Amino acid sequence: MDEIGSMAKMFIDVWKEMLSALWEVLPTAILFCLWLLSAIIILPCVYVASIIYPKWVEWGEGF
């Protein structure tokens, strides 16, 4: 029975180490995901504003 208890304690210690390592990386990972999400939203807007909109204005000048 003592062997099972020591294995359980070792298992819990390993999980604690894994979670503490995860908590160190998690804020950076969240910031990276938010940065990536904003890039996915902003870059197409920049494309439209810099390339498509001037062509649209040029096309519509004749009206």
Secondary structure, DSSP 8 states (H G I E B T S, - for coil): -HHHHHHHHHHHHHHHHHHHHHHHHHHHHHHHHHHHHHHHHHHHHHHIIIIIHHHHHHHHTT-
